[in-house]
């Protein structure tokens, strides 16, 4: 196998974006369906952190 056939390394940014979407869904589920407002708000704080870390990883891979 030559170097051109190698699969490029993706990084973790796409996985963090999907994790952020999942945590938004989980936060809405906890808040509205289960009625646990405090846990729903706590989980709702995770997506901005994940997205910020994904942006950081993307900037590091572009350099």
Secondary structure, DSSP 8 states (H G I E B T S, - for coil): --GGGS-----SHHHHHHHHHHHHHHHHIIIIIS--HHHHHHHHTHHHHHHHHHHHHHHHHH-
